[in-house]
Amino acid sequence: MYKVKKIAAWLLLLGCFALMCFFAASHGTHILDADMSSEMVLAKHLADENKLLSPEWYYSTELRVVNTQLILMPLFKLFDSWVTVRSLGTGILLAIYLLCYRFFLGSLGLAKAFPLSGAFLILPLSTVYFVFVVFGLYYIPHICFSFLLMGLMFKIAASAGKSRVFYCAAMCLLALLAGMGGLRQLLVYNIPVLIASAAMSAWFIFKREHSGKSKEALSYFVSSLATAVFAVAGYLINAKVLAARYSFSSQGGMNYALPGFERTELILKEWLSAFGFTEGPAFTLRTLYNLGCLCLVILIFVALRGMLCKAGKYTLSQRLVAMYFAAAALVYSAFIICTDFAHVGRYCLPVAIFALPVICIYFCGLDMKDKLTRRACAAFCALMLLCGLGKLRNQFQTDTTGELRQITDMLVSEGYTEGYSTFWTGNLVTELSDGEIEMWVLRHSINDLDDIYPWLQTKEHAATIPDGPIFLLFQEYELHDCEFIEALDREKMVYNSDVYTVYCYDSYQQVMDELAE
């Protein structure tokens, strides 16, 4: 019976992995957005320059040294098709994601739990998790860093001699690379794990216990402190060295702010969204999804209580995972509530995903010989599986780029290879055209064609102009109260709908002459 369950778990994992890869290949272009396409445009730019980082690129709020570009850029060297690059890149990055998770569980002595929990790792238990991790891939590097750093910390405590030296060196190097990507890793991993390990070590000091467990707890604290030091060193390299060479924003202007209801409500909604809560009509599948969210949240609290209060059932390393998750959730929430940080409702994902190993550890500590316990765990897994598959089905039925794909096909068939638009459509058009169209991205205010937006595009666009026929693509809301657009010749309008408007010109100069009249 055990072998049957093991085979079933592996088949579920492989099935989920195949589904995600199939989605990327067959339906990925239907749900793309500007941020996703910007990652692809950057990867193509790096491939053309033969670089891993480019001083000729406008980055966004952070310069991630270890990023998805390490996979996507080489793929552009091998393939011309953007769909092929995205599909293969998705498969490779999800495989890396799973391998890092397997290493993490192995360090906890729970490798047997990997196939089943790994399947849930890549299922879209929430829409925001699917968009920004499983398909969008943005946070896979951050989460992998956390899995690897924590796993190495546990390996160090359990090893000796040359193995320990190797694990220490690997951990410090990874911490340095993670810190070079900016403050995010410090916030979601280094600070919380340092707090958790310090609390665990302090508990043994308070009890005046000098045993193997107290030494193990001290080892975790020393490792956490070392990773924090190297992560800070990495951040200083980011802020002092890389910032002088590469163009990206920083959070230097952030201020503390008194906690208020608005920010507290914001963070509560973010956590619920991350765990699968879905807004909308009640008498639909949303009821199932929100039931799953409720069960998940309740189980998280039950698991944390069980792991922290019933010490005998769980190892120190397993309990530290629970303490880290609790500390990380509190640190992140306090950070959002007590600052004016420009918050976006997905930043908690690198922390929220640790709910999965917490629940996995909790289940492994339960008495599965008890029929009621076994059935309750099976029912929860079945509910989560139904929610994940249901949300994946929703993504297969979603098409947010249909009209834009039609416009792009029309422009490509007419021979247009250069155009202007704002950020929300610019890089998206490039990917939808399979790289045939190069877009100059304008500021949202759209003052004129020279007002290039220094955000996720090549710096060359600020110094050059298209040298052939061009088109101007605008969204409906951008047309209001914009003197630049109102001055355009209506006879040059080749497409107009409730969402998009397209103007076509023989050259950049023709547009400028028209505006000058």
N, C-alpha and C positions, 0 to 999 in steps of 0.2 A: 504493500500500500504506500509506503514511504517513497519508493522509486516512482510510482505513478504520479504522486503529488509533485515530486521533484521535476519529472519530465513535463508535467502540465505547467509548472511555474516557468520553466525555460521556454516552452512554446508560447506562453503568454508574453514573456519579455520579447522574444523574437518577433512575434506578431505585432506588438506595439511599435517596435523599432521599424519594421517594414511598413507599417501604416504611416508613420511620420515621414519616412523617405518618399513613399508614394504620394503623399499629400504635397510635399515640396515640389515633386516633379510634375504632377498633373494639375494641381490647383493653386500652387504658390503664387502665381502672378495675379490671381483673383483677389488676394487680400494684402497685397503689398502696400506700404505707405512710404512717405518721404524718408523717414529715418532708416528703414530697412534698405531702401535703394541707395541711400548715401553710403552705407557700408560697402555695397558692391561697387559703386563708382570709385570710392577710395581704393578698394582692392585693385581695380583695373588701373587706376592712376599709379599705384605702387609697382604693379607688374610692368607698366610701360617705363617707369623710371629705374627699375631694378633695385628698389629700396624697400626696407621694412618700415621706415618712418620717412616722412617727406616734409622738408622745410617749405615746400612750394604748395602746401595744402592748408586751408583754413579748417582746423579741427573745431570741435564744439566745446563742451565744458570740461573735458579732460583729455589727456593724452595717454591712452592705454598702451603701454609698451608691449605687453603680452595680450594679444587680442585675436579676434576672429580673422584678422588680416593674415596671420601666420599660416592659416589654412587656405583662405580664399585667394590670396595673391599668387601662390604657386599654381593653383588650379587655372588661373587666367593665362599662365604660361603654356598650359597644355591644351586648353579648350577655348574656342571662340564663342561658343553658345553660353549666354548668361544663364539660361535655365539649367544647363548641365552643371555649370559652376555652382549655382545655388543648391541644386539637388545633391551633388556629391559633397559639397561643403557641409550641408545639413547632416548627411549621414556620418561623415568623419567627425564632426564636432559632437554629435550625439553619442558616438562610440567613445570618444575621449571622456565625455561627461559620465558615461556609465562606468568606464574603467576607473576613473577617479573615485566614484562612489563605491565601487567594489574594493578598492584599496582602503578606503575609509572604514567600511564595514569589517574588512579583514583585520584591521588594526584593533577593532573592538572584539574580535573573536566571534563575529557573526556573519562570516562569509556565506553560510548556508541560507541566510535570509536574503541574499542579493537578488536571485532571479525574480521573486515575487515583488519585493519592494522596488527593484530596478524598473519593473514594468510601470509602477505608479509614478516613478521619477520622471518618465517621459510621456505620461498621459496628461492631457490638458484638464487637470482638476479645476482650473479656473481659466477664464478667457484671457486675463491679463498675463497669467503664467505661460499660456500657449503663445501669445503674441510676442512676448519679450524674452522668453527663454527657449521653449521647445522649437518654435519656428523662427522667431526673430533672432535668436542666438545671442542677444546682447550680453546677458548676465552669466552665460556659461563659464567664461574665464574667471569671473569673480567667485562663483560657487565652487569651481574646481580648485581654486587657490585655497579656499576654506577647508574643503575635504582633504586636500593633500597636507596642508599645514597641521591640521588637527591629527590626521592619521600619523604623520611623522612624529608628532609630539608623543603619541602613545607608543610608537615603535621605539623611540629613544628610551622611554621608561622601562620597556620590556627587554632591551638588548644590552649588550656589553661589548667591549673591545672595539675591533675595527668596524663592526656593524654600527655601533653607536656613533662613532666618528662620522661615518658615511651619512647616517640619518641626520646628524646635527648639521653637517655641511649643506646637505640638500635643503633642510628646513630654512637655514639662514639665507641661502641663495634665493629660494622661492619668496621669502618674506621681503627681501630687497627688491626683487622684480615686481612683486605686488605693490609695494609702496611707491615704486617709480610710476605707477599708473595714477597716482593721486590719493586723495583723502578717503575715498570710498572704502577701501579694504581695511583701513584703520578703524573706521566707524563700524563696519558690519562684522569684523572678525577680531582684530588685535585688541581693541579696548575691552569688548565684552569677555573674551576668553581670558584676558589678564585679570579682570574683576572676578570671574568665576573661579579661576585657579587660586587666586589670592584668598578668596573666601574659604575654599576647601582647605588650603594649607593652614589658614588662621584657625579653622575649627579644630584641627589636630593639635595645634599649639595651645589653644584654649583648654583642651581636654588633657594637655600634658601627656599625650600619648607618643611614645617613641617606638614605633613598630614599622614593619615593612610598608604598611599603608601610608603612614605619615611621610616616609621617604618618597613614596610614589607621588603623593600629593605635592611634595616640595619639588620633585622633578618636573611636574606639570607647570608649576609656577615659574621655575627657572626657564623652562622652554618658552613659555608665554612671554616672559620678560625679554628673552633673547629675540624672539620674532618681532616684538614691538619695537625694540631698538633698531633692528635691521629694516623694519618697515618705515620707521621715522627717517632713517638714513636714506632710504629709497625716495621718500617724499621730498626730502631736502634736495636730492638730485633733480627731481621733477620740477620743484619750484625755483631752484637757483641755476641749474644747468640747462635742462631741457626747455624751460620756459623762455630762455634767451634765444633759442634756436628755432623753436617751433611755435606756431600760432594757435593758442587755445585759451579759453576763458578760465577763470579761477573763482573761488568762493571768498576771495579776500575782502569783499565788501559786505559780508554777512554780519548781522548784528544780533545780539540777544534781545529777546522780547518777552514781556510778561505772558504767562500762559493764559489763553483765552478759550472760550467755548468753540469758536470757529475752527481753530487749529486742532483742538481735541476731537471735534466731530470729524475733521478731515482724516486724522490718523486712524480713527475707529473704522471709517468707511474703507480706508485703504487695506487694513488687515482683513476685514470681512470679504472684500473683493479678491484679495490674494488667496483666500481659502475657499472661494467658489461662489460667494453670494452673487445673485444675479437679479437686477432690477427689471421690472416689466409686469405684464399681466399675470395674475395669480393662477388661473386655471389652465396652466400649460406645463411643459416640462420644467419650467423654472421652479415649480413647487418641489420637484424631486431634487433639483440642484441645491436649493436652499435648505432642504432637509439634510442633504449630504453635508453642506457647510455647517449646519447646527451640530450634527453628530461629530464632525471633525473637530470643531472648536471645543465641544464638551470633552471629547476624548483627549485632546491636548492637555487640558487642565487635569483630567484624571491621571494621565500618564506622568505629568510632572509631579503631581502629589505622590503617586505611587513610587516613583523612582527616587524622590528626595527623602521621603519619610520611611520607606521600607528598605533600609540600606543593605540588609543581608542578601537580598535577591539579585543585586546588581553590582558589578565591579566598579571600582573608582572611576575608570575611564568612561564607562557607560553613564554613570551619574554626572560626570563632568559635562558630557554632551547635553544633558538636561539643564544643568546650571548655566552652560553657555547660551543655550537657546533662550532661556528666561532672561538672562542678563542682556543679550543682544536685542531682544524685543523691547525691553525697558529702556536701554540706552538709545536705541533708534527712535522710539516714541518720544522720549524726553527731548532729544535733539530737535525733532520736528516741532514739538509744541513750544519749546523755549527759545526758538530762533526765528528769524524772518527768512530762513532758507527757502529759495525758490523751489517749492516742493512739487513733485509729480507723483501721481498715485501708482507707482510701480517700484519705487526705490526700496521697498521693504522685501522684495522677492528674494535677494540673497540670504536674508535671515529667515523668512517664512518657510523656505524649502527644508530647513532643519527640523520642522515639525514631523517630516517623514521619518528620519532616523530615530527621533524621539519615540514615536509610536511603534516603530519596528522593534526597538530595544525593549519597550514596555511589553509588547506582545510576546517576545522571546522569554521574558521572565515570568509569564503566566503559566499556570498549570493546565496544559492542553489535554490532560487526561480527563479533566472535568468536562462533561458533555455540554453544559450550559455555556461555559467559557469558550469552548471550541466553536459552538454555533454562533455565539455573539461576534466573535472575531471574523468568522466566515461571512456573516451577514453584513458586517461593516465593510469588508473587502469587496463584497458583491455590490454594495451600494456605491462605493467609490468608483468601481469599474464601470457601472452603469452611467454615473455622472460624467466620467472621463470620456467614454465612448459617445455619450449624448452630445457633449460639447464639441467633440471632434466632428460629429455629424453636422452640427450647426456651422462649423467652419467650412465644411464641404459645400454647404448650401449658401454660403456668403459670397457675394461678388461686389466688391467696392470699387473695382477699377474697370468695369465693363465699358462704360462710355469713354473713358480715357484711352482704353486699348483701341477702340474704334477710331478715335481721333489720331492716335499715334500711327496706326496702320495707314490711314488716309494721308498723313503727312509724309510717311516713308514712301508710299506709292507715288506721290507727287514729286519726289526727289529732294525733299527738305532734309538737311542734316544738321542745321543749327537753329537755335531758337532762344527765346527769353520767356521766363515766367518767375513766379515767386517760389519760395522753398518748397511749399507743400505739393507742387507738381513737377518741379524742375528735374531732380535726380530720378524721380519716379518715371518720367517720360524716357529718360536715357535707358533705364533697365527694360521698360516695356518695349522699346524699339530694338532690343538686343544689342545695345551699344551703337546703333546707327546714328542716333541724334545726340549731339552735344548741346547741353543747356547752360546758358548764362543765367545765374540765379539772382534776382533782384530783391531789394529790401521790400518788406510788406507794404510800405507807404507808396512805392512805385512812383518816384519823382521823375526819373528819366532812365534811359537805357544805360547810362554810365553809373547809376547808383547800385553798384554790385554789393550784394550782401556777403560780408566776410564770415561765412558759415558753411562748412561742409561742401566746399568746392575748391577747385584749383585757383591759386593766386593769379595765374595767367589771365583769368577772365577779367581781373581788375585793370590789366594793362593792354589787353588786346580786344579787337572786335571781330565779329564773324566776317568772312571774306566772300560770302556768297548769298543766295536768297535766304531770308530768315522768316520766322513766324513768331508771333506774340500770343501766348496762351494765358488767359486770365480766368479766374473763377468768378462766379456771379457776384459774390459779396465784395470782390475787389473793384467792381465797376462803379460803386457808389461814391460820390463826392471825390472823384479822382480826376483832376484837370488833365493829367497826362493822357489818360485813356479817352476822356471826352473829346480831346483834340484829334484823335485818330480818324482817318477817312473811313466812313462806313462802307464804302465800296470795296475796301480791302478786307472786309469781314467775310470769311469763307465758312465759318461755322458758328452757330449760336444756339444755345439751349438754356434751360433753367439753371444749369450748373456751369457750363464752360462757354467761353467765347474765344475764337481764334481769328487773328489777322495775319495775312501773308503779304510780304513785301519782296521786291527784287533785291534789296540790299539794306544794310544798316543805314547807309547815307540817305536812302529814300525816306526812311522814317524820320530822320533828323531834319531833312529839308521840309517835310510836311509839318512838323511841329514848329518850325521856324516861321512858317507863313502866317 
